[in-house]
Amino acid sequence: MRSVEPGSERPMVMQHHELPTRVRTLVSAFHAVPIHASFRLVLILAIVGTAITACGGNGDGAAKPTTTATPAITSAAALGGAQIVTLSDSTSGATIYFTLDGSIPGTSSQVYEGPLLIASNLTVKAMASSSGLPSSSVASQSYAPNIASGTLVWSDEFNNSSGVDAEPNPQFWTYDTGSGGFGNDELENYCAWNSSTSPCSASSLNTFVDGNGYLNIVARQPSAGVYTSARLKTQGLLNFQYGRLEIRAQVPEAQGFWPAAWLLGSSYATISWPACGEMDVLERVNAASTPDWVRGSVHGTGFTGTPLGVQYNFPSGETAAQWHTYGMIWSVGSVSYYVDNPAQPYATFTPSSLNGYGGSVWPFDAGPSFIILDLAVGGTYPGSPNSSTPFPSTMLVDYVRIYTN
C-alpha cells in the first residue's frame, strides 16, 4: 500500500503534470515504447531522480546555494548626519563578521550583533560564513559624514505625551530579566516592561517613561525578602564605538542599592565577559556619605577587580540623589569619565593603565559596545537592604545622548 499525506487522497509521488517540461517529454516517450511495464517504471524513476538532483536534490526545484551569500549593508538616518547601519545575510544561519578600520574581515573578526551607529568617516566591510558552504565575498560601504566635533548624533530624551506611563522605546531598549545574582549575588528579579511574570507585576511597573520626560527604573519589595527592579540595554539594537556618551540621572541612595550606567562590548554574546570589555560610567552603592561620590571604572581580561576605577567626590553640599550629568569620552586608546563638565575628566584610562596586570588585554578598540541602565538590589558590592531601605525607590534618567568627539 502506498502511503499518503495526512488529509490527502493522493500518493506521495510527484504527479506527471508537476515534472519539468523536458522530463515530461522523456516520460511520455517511454510510455510509447513497447517494453515491460516494470522496466518502464524503473526508467521513469531514474529520469525523475536525475531531474531532482539537477534541480538541487530537494525536489522543490530550488537550487542549493554553492556559497554563503554576500552580506547586505543598509543604513538609516540618525541625528546630525550620522547613520545607523544594519548588516544582513540571506543565507540561513550565516554569521556575519565585520571591520570598521578598512581591513578585510575574516572569521576572527568582530561578529555582527546588531545595528551600528556610524558618526565618523570610515568604511564598513563585512563577510559571512555558514556551515557546509564557502565563505562569502566581502561587502564594502564607505561613509564620509564629515560631522563636526561635539555634534549630537543619537539620543533618547524619554519624551512621552500620551498621558499615561509608556514603554521605553522598543526600537532601542530591551531587557535582562529574571534572577540568579547576575554574577554579583544580587537579590533582585529584573522585570521587563509590563511583565506579569511573578514576582513582576504589570500593575506595579519596574520601568516606564513618565509624563515628565523621565525614564523610571523602580526597585520594589513585593513581599518579604523579594525584590524587583529593571535592567535596560541596547544590546542587539544599538551599538557604537567612540564618542562622548552622557546620561543625566538622579539615583536613589540607601543601604543595598546599586544604580549604574555602563557599557559592555557587543562581542559579549560571542566571547563573553570580561573579554568583551566593560566601561562603568556611573556606579555607586548604599546611602549618601560625606563627601558623596560616584565611581568610574574599566574592566577586561586580566583586570576584573576594582583597581582600575576612580572615585569622584561631589563638591560640598552635592549628592548623587540630585540631578547630575555622567559622561564618558571614548576615543582610540582612551576612556575618560566626567561629572557635569566634559572639560574636566576625573579619570582617564589607556592601555598603559594595564601595566603591571599580567595577562591583561585592552578590549576597548576591538569593536563597538552597547549601553546598560539598571538599579540592582543587594549583592557583593553594596550588601543587602535593611529596615532603613525605602521601597519603592526610583532611579530617574532624563536623557541618554551620544556626541561626536
Buried (B, 14 or more C-beta within 10 A) or exposed (E): EEEEEEEEEEEEEEEEEEBBEEBBEBBEEBEEEEEEEEEBEEBBEEBBEEBBEEBEEEBEEEEEBEEBBBBBBEBEEBBBBBBBBBBBBEBEEBBBBBBBEEEEBEEEBBBBBBBBBBBBEBBBBBBBBBEEBEBBEBBBBEBEBEBEEEBBBBBBBBBBEEEEBBBBBEEBBBBBBEBEEBEEEBBBBBBBBBBEEEBBBEEEBBBBBBEEBBBBBBBBBBEEEBBBBBBBBBBEBBBBBBBBBBBBBBBBBBBBBBBBBBBBBBBBBBBEBBBBBBBBBBBBBBBBEEBBBBBBBBBBBBBBEEEBBBBBBBEEEBBBBEEBBBBBBBBEEBBBBBBBEBEEBBBBBBEEBBEEBEEBBBBBBBBBBBBBBBBBBBBEBBBBBEEEBEBBBBBBBBBBBBBBB
